[in-house]
Amino acid sequence: MKKLLAMGTPEFVRLLQLGGASARLVEPENLPAALEAELANPDNGVILLDPALAAAVPANLSGARKSGEGVQLLISGQQSASFLRNRIRQVVGADLLASEKEFEKSD
């Protein structure tokens, strides 16, 4: 089975890791090489990228494999990632991608 990989800051990957995702901590300056390596990894099915790193995604990778065969690259917070957020919520039973504001509203 292909894995879900969360890439980003510790705050971003922590909850996804608790939900069963693999995690890779990465700094913006290291993102291009790390992302290229993970996109080439046949074990990965979906890479969920920390929105704080979105600006560091190189132009040649920004549209990389968003659909079709291979690894899907999704940046959390984008509309294309909403289906993944809903699926994680269904499987895990919690919204692991909720922002602090959304979390505070639910209390």
GIQUI-V654607 format. One record per residue. N is the residue number from 1. PSI is psi in whole degrees, -180 to 180 (* if undefined). OMEGA is omega in whole degrees, 0 to 359 (* if undefined). Layout:
# GIQUI-V654607
N/PSI/OMEGA ; N/PSI/OMEGA
This chain:
# GIQUI-V654607
1/138/178 ; 2/151/183 ; 3/157/173 ; 4/126/181 ; 5/125/175 ; 6/128/179 ; 7/132/177 ; 8/-149/182 ; 9/160/178 ; 10/-39/181 ; 11/-38/182 ; 12/-46/187 ; 13/-22/186 ; 14/-53/183 ; 15/-37/178 ; 16/-36/177 ; 17/-41/177 ; 18/-30/179 ; 19/1/175 ; 20/0/178 ; 21/152/169 ; 22/159/183 ; 23/146/174 ; 24/118/177 ; 25/136/182 ; 26/141/177 ; 27/154/182 ; 28/-40/182 ; 29/-21/179 ; 30/-3/186 ; 31/-47/184 ; 32/-49/181 ; 33/-42/181 ; 34/-42/181 ; 35/-42/178 ; 36/-42/179 ; 37/-42/182 ; 38/-34/176 ; 39/-30/180 ; 40/-11/182 ; 41/116/183 ; 42/-13/179 ; 43/-20/182 ; 44/137/175 ; 45/-44/179 ; 46/133/173 ; 47/120/178 ; 48/117/187 ; 49/137/176 ; 50/128/180 ; 51/-23/178 ; 52/-18/180 ; 53/0/185 ; 54/-40/181 ; 55/-20/182 ; 56/-3/179 ; 57/122/180 ; 58/150/183 ; 59/-37/182 ; 60/-14/179 ; 61/-8/186 ; 62/-29/178 ; 63/14/187 ; 64/118/169 ; 65/46/179 ; 66/-17/177 ; 67/167/180 ; 68/-153/183 ; 69/158/177 ; 70/-167/183 ; 71/138/174 ; 72/128/177 ; 73/120/179 ; 74/136/177 ; 75/119/183 ; 76/138/180 ; 77/-19/176 ; 78/154/182 ; 79/-35/181 ; 80/-18/181 ; 81/-4/184 ; 82/-34/179 ; 83/-37/180 ; 84/-42/178 ; 85/-44/179 ; 86/-39/180 ; 87/-42/178 ; 88/-42/179 ; 89/-40/179 ; 90/-45/185 ; 91/-46/186 ; 92/-27/181 ; 93/12/179 ; 94/151/179 ; 95/90/184 ; 96/-13/181 ; 97/10/180 ; 98/141/175 ; 99/168/179 ; 100/-39/180 ; 101/-45/179 ; 102/-39/180 ; 103/-42/180 ; 104/-36/179 ; 105/-33/184 ; 106/-15/180 ; 107/*/*
